[in-house]
Amino acid sequence: MPSSNLIESSESIPTLRKRLFEAGQMKLLVLHFIAQAPKYSYDIIKDVASLVGGNYKPSTGTICPTINYLEEHQYTQAELSADDRKQYRITPTGLQHLEENQETVKKILDRFNTRKQIQNDEQYVDIKRAMENLKTSLRLKIQHCELTPEQVRDIAEKIDQAAVNIARM
């Protein structure tokens, strides 16, 4: 499953969790932030953490290879500051790449802005609680019961139907 990775729960029982970023999304997001203004790697880390919200903060082990990729593809270029720190600027090739992927960047930004709104806005506290309750009940059901294929389909159908009902509101 490309959109999921295995993580360990507190009871050390594996559960599936959706990845925060799909393939290529972090690269586009970093390029988007560099396009706004020249950035040091630490600034990029702060920008991504601020957008994502919650307790997420990308590591230098995530950001540095991303920046290296952008440089190798000539989407960005580094300039040394007076204190020998690299500051990254977008290139014309990078601007073109960003323009070609503008719709994807907008989807990424919209997704995280909605996520942050649900996390931080008091009026959505009941929605956040209900989402956490759903995740917890699914986790517990999967950890403590061996579900039949029919039960898995039934649970998925109920969740899909809830999504349809919400979309129709």
C-alpha positions as CSV (number, residue, x, y, z in Angstrom):
1,M,0.0,0.0,0.0
2,P,1.8,3.2,-1.1
3,S,-0.3,5.6,0.9
4,S,0.2,3.8,4.2
5,N,3.2,2.8,6.3
6,L,3.5,0.5,9.3
7,I,3.9,2.2,12.7
8,E,3.9,0.7,16.2
9,S,1.1,1.5,18.6
10,S,1.7,1.9,22.3
11,E,1.0,-1.8,22.7
12,S,3.6,-2.6,20.0
13,I,0.8,-4.0,17.7
14,P,1.3,-2.8,14.2
15,T,-1.4,-0.5,12.7
16,L,-1.7,1.2,9.4
17,R,-1.5,5.0,9.2
18,K,-1.8,7.3,6.2
19,R,1.5,9.0,5.3
20,L,1.6,12.7,5.9
21,F,3.1,13.4,2.5
22,E,2.7,11.4,-0.7
23,A,5.6,10.9,-3.1
24,G,6.8,14.2,-4.4
25,Q,4.6,16.4,-2.2
26,M,7.4,17.5,0.2
27,K,9.5,18.6,-2.8
28,L,6.7,20.7,-4.2
29,L,6.0,22.2,-0.8
30,V,9.6,23.1,-0.1
31,L,9.9,24.6,-3.6
32,H,6.7,26.6,-2.9
33,F,8.2,28.1,0.3
34,I,11.5,28.9,-1.4
35,A,9.5,30.7,-4.2
36,Q,7.9,33.0,-1.6
37,A,11.3,34.3,-0.4
38,P,14.9,33.0,-0.2
39,K,15.2,30.5,2.7
40,Y,17.7,28.8,4.9
41,S,17.0,25.1,5.6
42,Y,15.9,26.0,9.1
43,D,13.4,28.5,7.7
44,I,12.0,25.7,5.5
45,I,11.6,23.4,8.5
46,K,9.7,26.1,10.4
47,D,7.5,26.8,7.4
48,V,6.5,23.2,6.9
49,A,6.0,22.7,10.7
50,S,3.8,25.8,10.8
51,L,1.7,24.6,7.8
52,V,1.2,21.1,9.0
53,G,0.5,22.0,12.6
54,G,0.2,19.7,15.5
55,N,3.5,18.3,16.8
56,Y,5.0,17.7,13.3
57,K,8.4,19.1,12.6
58,P,10.3,17.7,9.6
59,S,13.9,16.6,10.4
60,T,17.0,17.9,8.6
61,G,17.2,14.3,7.4
62,T,14.0,14.9,5.5
63,I,14.6,18.5,4.4
64,C,18.3,18.4,3.4
65,P,17.8,15.5,0.8
66,T,14.7,17.4,-0.5
67,I,16.7,20.6,-1.0
68,N,19.6,18.6,-2.6
69,Y,17.1,17.1,-5.0
70,L,15.7,20.5,-5.9
71,E,19.3,21.8,-6.5
72,E,20.3,18.8,-8.6
73,H,17.2,19.4,-10.8
74,Q,18.2,23.1,-11.0
75,Y,14.9,24.2,-9.4
76,T,16.8,26.0,-6.7
77,Q,20.3,27.4,-6.2
78,A,22.2,28.0,-3.0
79,E,24.0,31.2,-2.2
80,L,26.4,31.5,0.8
81,S,25.5,34.2,3.3
82,A,28.1,36.3,5.1
83,D,28.2,33.7,7.9
84,D,28.7,30.8,5.4
85,R,25.2,29.5,5.6
86,K,23.4,28.3,2.5
87,Q,20.3,30.3,1.5
88,Y,18.2,28.8,-1.2
89,R,16.5,30.7,-4.1
90,I,14.2,29.5,-6.8
91,T,15.4,29.4,-10.3
92,P,13.4,30.1,-13.5
93,T,13.3,26.3,-14.0
94,G,11.9,25.9,-10.5
95,L,9.3,28.6,-11.1
96,Q,8.2,26.8,-14.3
97,H,8.0,23.5,-12.4
98,L,6.0,25.1,-9.7
99,E,3.7,26.6,-12.2
100,E,3.2,23.3,-13.9
101,N,2.3,21.7,-10.5
102,Q,0.2,24.6,-9.2
103,E,-2.9,22.5,-8.8
104,T,-1.1,19.9,-6.7
105,V,0.5,22.6,-4.5
106,K,-2.9,24.1,-3.9
107,K,-4.3,20.7,-2.9
108,I,-1.5,20.2,-0.4
109,L,-1.9,23.6,1.1
110,D,-5.7,23.3,1.3
111,R,-5.4,19.9,3.0
112,F,-3.1,21.1,5.7
113,N,-4.9,24.3,6.2
114,T,-8.1,22.3,6.8
115,R,-6.3,19.9,9.1
116,K,-4.9,22.8,11.1
117,Q,-8.3,24.5,11.3
118,I,-9.9,21.3,12.7
119,Q,-7.0,21.0,15.2
120,N,-7.0,24.6,16.4
121,D,-10.5,26.0,16.0
122,E,-12.7,25.6,19.1
123,Q,-15.9,25.3,17.0
124,Y,-14.6,22.0,15.5
125,V,-13.7,20.4,18.8
126,D,-16.6,17.9,18.5
127,I,-15.5,16.9,15.0
128,K,-11.9,16.4,16.2
129,R,-13.1,14.3,19.1
130,A,-15.4,12.2,16.8
131,M,-12.6,11.6,14.3
132,E,-10.2,10.5,17.1
133,N,-13.0,8.2,18.5
134,L,-13.4,6.6,15.1
135,K,-9.7,6.0,14.7
136,T,-9.4,4.6,18.3
137,S,-12.4,2.3,17.9
138,L,-11.0,1.0,14.6
139,R,-7.5,0.5,16.1
140,L,-9.0,-1.4,19.0
141,K,-11.2,-3.5,16.8
142,I,-8.4,-4.5,14.5
143,Q,-6.0,-5.2,17.4
144,H,-8.3,-7.3,19.5
145,C,-10.5,-9.1,16.9
146,E,-9.8,-11.1,13.8
147,L,-12.2,-9.5,11.3
148,T,-13.7,-11.4,8.5
149,P,-13.6,-10.0,5.0
150,E,-17.4,-9.4,5.3
151,Q,-16.8,-7.3,8.5
152,V,-14.0,-5.3,6.9
153,R,-16.3,-4.5,4.0
154,D,-19.2,-3.6,6.3
155,I,-17.0,-1.3,8.4
156,A,-15.6,0.3,5.2
157,E,-19.2,0.8,3.8
158,K,-20.3,2.5,7.0
159,I,-17.4,4.9,6.9
160,D,-17.9,5.5,3.2
161,Q,-21.6,6.2,3.8
162,A,-20.8,8.6,6.6
163,A,-18.5,10.5,4.2
164,V,-21.3,10.6,1.6
165,N,-23.8,11.9,4.2
166,I,-21.3,14.6,5.4
167,A,-20.6,15.7,1.8
168,R,-24.4,16.0,1.1
169,M,-24.9,18.3,4.1
